[in-house]
């Protein structure tokens, strides 16, 4: 794991438990409508050095994400193996055959031959274990580089570990200073599952927080950069969403400073177990 400020950069990776390398920082495209905006966001991210793009079937923008990837690769002279592309199977498709069909559909929309990471989007009770079996099949057949889950609590992870033959490589959850997910993080570390944060900036709700503001001023950085650096120093992969080129660049500029132990403790102390997204245990799927 590279955490030294002088060596890490946007291409720095963590090695998952199956030896696949995943970038620490990626671009999220949640709620970005299919069309020119998401095409340009993907290209802007690739131009400043991002190599990880995260989408999902339910976002409805896989076609434009794929277009952005293809155009970005051509303009920058990149090959497919230099990128890390993630998508997710939606709740309506959680079943063995349906999940495999959903993977095919996502590939077709993205215009790709494979995904680097495929996730179960939500732990729908009574369905996610069967969906996991489908992901294991895709993985064993070499059709996807890594498989994982999203929004899984500890008991969901325990189900999959107990009933499956392959441990998830990644668990992507809502995670930010007001929802530190310490218990889930500890469980994932214990089992070799990489934790990944969605909504790391709490959808903008933390951008005037006084604790973060003081730390940011001390380092000459933005609050967003401080939060993303906090993730990095905790060993958490993160995928901030933005469509603005200057913001995408700013979010990627977290490798030239380090938070002190005091800074980390101050941010850790902000946790309130507060969510902006649904609670995976109390959600009408």
Order of alpha helices (4+ residues) and beta strands (2+ residues): beta-beta-beta-alpha-beta-alpha-beta-alpha-beta-alpha-beta-alpha-beta-alpha-beta-alpha-alpha-beta-alpha-alpha
